[in-house]
Amino acid sequence: MAEFTIKNLQDVDNSAPESAGGGLEARFARKHLDSEHLGVSYFRYAPDFKAPYGHRHREQEEAYVIVGGSGQMRLDDEVVDVKRWDVVRVAPQVCARSGAVRRASRSSRSAPTGPRAATASSSRTSGPTDPPPAATGPPAGPGVLRRYDPAVAALTHPLLTPAEFEALMERAGWKAPMELIDGEVVVIPPTGGAASLAQTEVVRCIGAWQSREGTAGRLLTDVFVRIGEAYLAPDVAWWGPGREPAITMGAIATAPDLVVEVLSPSTRANDVGPKRHAYLEGGVREIWLVDPPGGTATVITAAEERRLVGDEELTSPLVPGLAIVVSDLFA
C-alpha cells in the first residue's frame, strides 16, 4: 500500500438508501483510500432533514465536527444546538442522532475505536480546512465524517429488533447495505480487489462443479438470509438438493448448507465472531472463511476447524468431487 492516499470525498459514490428520499448523502471512503486500519465516512443532510434513528457503539468514542451551517443533535434524552466548528465528543453507549434545522449545515465526525479511542481521538481528529462544495439544488444539511478502525469493530448503527430491521429494509427495497448482527445494524462496506477476486473464483468453481456433476441445488451471492434473530448477507451461499429456497422479495428464511465469507479489514471481526456463531447455531452445516491477506481458507463445522494454505485443496462432503486449490483463489 502507498505511504499516502488522496481522495476527494465528493468523488466517492453516494450510498444513502433510497428510503432517505434524497435528504441524506452518505459516502464511505475507506476502500477508496486503500486503508487497512482507518475508515472515513461523510454524511450530509438536507435542510430540516432529521435522521430517522440514532446509533450507539459498544466501545467506540466519536467526535462530531460541524463544518458548515447549524443543526441539532440528540444525545440520549438531551437535544443540543450545534453550529459551525463546534466539536461534540460522544462517549460509547450514548445514542447519537443528528438533524438539520434553521439553515443549511454540514459536520464531520471522527471516531477511532477500541481501547485507544479515548487518547487517540483528539490527535487523529481533523475536519477539512474548507467545507466540501455545495451540491446543486437546495442547500444541503450537515454531513458527517466518521473515522473508525474496522479491524477492531465494524461501524454500527441503531439497535433494532428483527421486526424493526425488516420494516426498514422493506422501505429500502432490501437494497440497503446493512446486516442485523446481535441486534445491531451494521453497514456492509463494498469489497474490492483481492476480496472480490476470491469471491468470484469461489462462485465460478462451485457453479462449474454443479454443472459438471449435474447436481441440483441453489448458489447465490450477496443475498439476505434470516438466521435466528439475525439478518445476514453471506458473500456466497449454497443450498443442497431438495433445500433450494424460493426467490422472493426479502430475506430467505432457510439456512444455507454452505456459507462462504471472504474476509476484509472492515468485515473480519464480525465474520470470524458473531456471524460465525450465528451461522452454526442457525443450522448452516459448513462455513468457509477465505482470507486474501493471509492466503488461507478455513473450513468450519460444528465438529472441527481446519486451515488450508498454498497448494492444499479446499474440499467438502457437501460438494463431493469439488476441489479448489487455495492459492488459485488469490491468483
ABEGO torsion letter per residue (X at the ends): XBABBBBBAAABBBABBAAAGGABBBBBAAAAAGBAABBBBBBBBBBGBBBABBBBBAABBBBBBBABEBBBBBBEABBBBBBBGBBBBBBBGBBBBBBBBGBBBBBBBBBBBEAAAAAAAAAABBBBABBBBBBBEBBBBBBBBBBBBAAABBBBBBBBBAAAAAAAAAAAGGABBBBBBGGBBBBBBBBBEAAAAAAAAAAAAAAAAAAAAGBBEBBBBGBBBBBEABBBBBABBBBBBGABBBBBBEBBABBBABBBBBBBAAAAAAAABAAAAAAAAAGBABBBBBBAAAGBBBBBBAABBBBBBEABBBBBAABBGBBBBAAAAAX
